Amino acid sequence: MTDTEIVDLERLLRLYLALPHTPSRASRYDRRLALELRQRQISWEVVETALLLAMARRCLRDPSLAPLSPIRSLHYFLPVIEEVLSTEISPDYVRYLKRKLAPYLTPAVFSE
């Protein structure tokens, strides 16, 4: 694995762990999935967009609904990554999500 690949994997895992409702440490399964995503050549933009969409669906849902369980694994985001791969999402919408989710996210976690 190259230095660039290691940096990409660590960046993805830092992003995942900085999200609300996620674990404080990545498991070996999270690391394995991050490597698989890298090997599938799934772009940073796709992963970032998928994580934003999933967090929007969790954080911006009707507060009268029962709370959701914490996210235990990076695998939680796989269906949304597949959704983003099959759907064209506007960069304007991604910027909107970042602004809307700002109160829930650690500053500077997502790229500008």
C-alpha positions in Angstrom: 0.0 0.0 0.0 1.4 3.4 -0.9 1.6 6.4 1.4 -1.2 8.1 -0.6 -3.5 5.1 0.0 -2.7 5.1 3.7 -3.5 8.8 3.9 -6.8 8.3 2.0 -7.8 5.4 4.3 -7.0 7.4 7.4 -8.9 10.4 6.1 -12.0 8.3 5.5 -11.8 6.7 8.9 -11.3 10.1 10.6 -14.4 11.4 8.8 -16.4 8.4 9.8 -15.3 8.6 13.5 -16.0 12.4 13.7 -19.7 11.9 12.8 -22.4 11.9 15.5 -23.5 8.5 16.7 -20.4 6.7 15.5 -17.8 4.8 17.6 -14.8 6.4 19.1 -12.5 3.9 17.4 -12.5 2.2 14.0 -12.7 -1.6 14.2 -10.7 -4.0 12.0 -13.9 -4.4 10.0 -14.1 -0.7 9.4 -10.5 -0.6 8.3 -11.1 -3.6 6.0 -14.1 -1.9 4.4 -12.2 1.4 4.0 -9.5 -0.6 2.1 -12.1 -2.3 0.0 -13.7 1.1 -1.0 -10.2 2.3 -1.9 -9.5 -0.8 -4.0 -12.9 -0.4 -5.8 -11.6 3.1 -6.6 -14.6 4.8 -5.0 -13.8 8.5 -5.0 -13.5 10.6 -1.9 -16.4 12.8 -3.2 -18.7 9.7 -3.4 -17.9 8.6 0.1 -18.2 12.1 1.6 -21.5 12.7 -0.2 -22.8 9.3 1.1 -21.8 10.1 4.7 -23.5 13.5 4.4 -26.7 12.0 3.1 -26.8 9.4 5.8 -26.2 11.9 8.5 -28.8 14.3 7.1 -31.3 11.4 7.2 -30.5 10.7 10.8 -30.0 14.2 12.2 -32.7 16.1 10.4 -35.5 13.5 10.9 -38.7 14.3 12.8 -37.7 14.7 16.5 -41.0 13.1 17.6 -39.8 9.7 16.2 -38.0 7.3 18.4 -34.3 7.8 18.5 -32.1 5.7 16.2 -29.5 3.3 17.5 -25.9 4.4 17.4 -23.9 3.6 14.2 -21.7 0.6 15.1 -19.8 0.2 11.8 -18.7 1.9 8.6 -20.8 -0.8 6.9 -23.9 1.2 7.9 -23.0 3.6 5.0 -22.6 1.0 2.3 -26.2 1.2 0.9 -25.9 5.0 0.7 -22.5 4.8 -1.0 -24.2 2.5 -3.6 -27.1 4.9 -3.9 -24.7 7.8 -4.6 -22.8 5.8 -7.2 -26.1 5.2 -9.0 -27.4 8.8 -8.7 -26.1 12.1 -9.9 -26.0 14.5 -7.0 -25.5 18.2 -7.6 -22.5 19.8 -6.0 -24.9 22.6 -4.9 -26.9 20.0 -3.0 -23.8 18.7 -1.3 -22.9 22.3 -0.2 -26.4 22.7 1.1 -26.1 19.5 3.2 -22.8 20.7 4.7 -24.4 24.0 5.7 -27.5 22.3 7.1 -25.5 19.7 9.0 -22.9 22.2 10.4 -24.4 22.2 13.9 -24.0 18.4 14.1 -20.5 18.0 12.6 -17.0 18.7 13.9 -15.7 21.8 12.1 -13.5 21.1 9.1 -14.3 17.4 9.0 -15.8 17.7 5.5 -13.9 19.2 2.6 -15.0 22.7 1.4 
